[in-house]
Amino acid sequence: MQRDLLLARVGRRYGVRGPWVLRGVDLAITPGTLIRVEGANGTGKSTLLRLLAGLDAPTEGRITGRPRTAYVPERFPAALPFTAVGYLTHLGTIHGLSRRTAARAAEDWLERFGAGPYARTPMAQLSKGSSQKVAVAQALLAEPELLVLDEAWTGLDVAARAELERAVAERTAAGGAVVFVDHDPRRLAGAPDATYTVAEGTLNRRTEKESSPAGPHAVVTVQGAPGGQLPPDAGRMLTSADETTPGTYRLTVPASHSDVLLRALLTARPPWHVASVSTSGSAPDPESRS
């Protein structure tokens, strides 16, 4: 994602005289950010996400800086004339991947979400949970610059929900942006860079005091060269980073992002030595964020 996606005084209504679902929305989505959107049912959250995904056009206002975007809807049309792997391969080629690369990516993502055994099952025969895994996989296989998730965790089993949280961490660590809605306030707790509430057709950023609980964090102690630079993928997801002694660093990251952080550290060149990993119940003072 090379530039911000900007919404300026955006409004949306359906029909010439229909009521305004959203109005006066200003929002900037920058590379590498994770944004949570909250609000009661029927307040316009899904409409906002469809605008971000480019599926709806604003009735008024402007949206500029369109990145390459993928979207997981609240309801996925499962009755499609493809097998699961055939559908994902087809979408991959539409995104510009070669058929061979698309097929390999399709298989990999289905395996990650535990849907490998159903790769060659017709979409119409998949259970709701398996269909949702395909819906998530189709959004991730082309490594989008902006990932928009509308209740994407609904219907997934525990392992697949955790895998989607890891995939979100990977996207933001790689410099992509993610915007999500989820009914569970614990989802990715402590990880969002900003939380917005949709109410009465308007969008408002929540203050730190009003935001969702910080949630569990992982504390990782690593060793490297004194004054060394952390890998960019690791640095983007940290809540805080302190050099406690020359060459020893104490890194704090939301627990949902810990696997991705460790992978970034261990695959860096040269790799970092991970001395210890522990968990804490909440995040440290946000003022310490580097």
Phi, psi and omega in degrees: 000111190271340183210169181290147166267122188242128171251125182237110177053044184280136174227154179214128170219160183250116184094153183298322182247014180290159179292152177287123174280318176224149177203141176068032184276123172244129183202137174240127178246115186257157180303140176080010183256152176243123185236129175259138176242128181238169177152158179292163177301138176082008183272349179115012181299312181294325176297318178299315181295325177292326175294317179296323182281351181082012179276334174241151175256145179293145174286326175215163182085184185226146171238123183229161178079040187295115175275174174287119195238144172232150190222135171246112183282167177295324179235120183262131180285095188281334185280070181248149185279053180219160161281169181300311181290328178294320179295313181294321178297317178300314179294322179300320178292326176296325179283359176103002177281150172294158182299322180294315179295318180297318180295320179294317178296321179299313179298317182298315182290323177297320177296317181301323182266011176076021181251011180306317181298342182254015186303324184253020175273136176303140182305322183295344182261359182282149173290168179300318181295318179292322176299322180293325176297321177293321179299318179290318181299320182295332180281335187262338192293336180259013177051067184293153175282332175227123179248124183244120186240115179253097183054041186293338181280346182298128178091349179277149175282174186302314182295320181290326176297317178295322180294323177293322175299320177295320180296323176298315178298321178296319182295313182290324178296328180278001178099002175279166176249147178228131174239130183220154170239135175207142184285341182271115181294345179275352183296122180054034182304133179085349184269324184301141173283336178204149176235130180241147178245132174261124179208131178052041175080003181242160180243126182229136177281133180281146176283165180302320182293327183274347188292167180297158180307147184297325177081173183291147177234154173258140176247118185244124175259123183232159179234137179203199179288139177305130181073010183293155180268128176293152176303140180306320180298328179282316184299329184291335187258359186284144169276322177204158177213123181229133173272101186285321172219161181308119178087354178245129187235140176252112185250134177242133185216147174306140185304326180295342182256002189294320180299318181292322177299312181298320179297319180296320181290319186282339179260001176294160177238109358285156180289154176270146176271122179271112183275323181199156176223128177220170179240152176228160186284338183208170182280156174286178178307123182300342179294341182273358182295132182268000000 
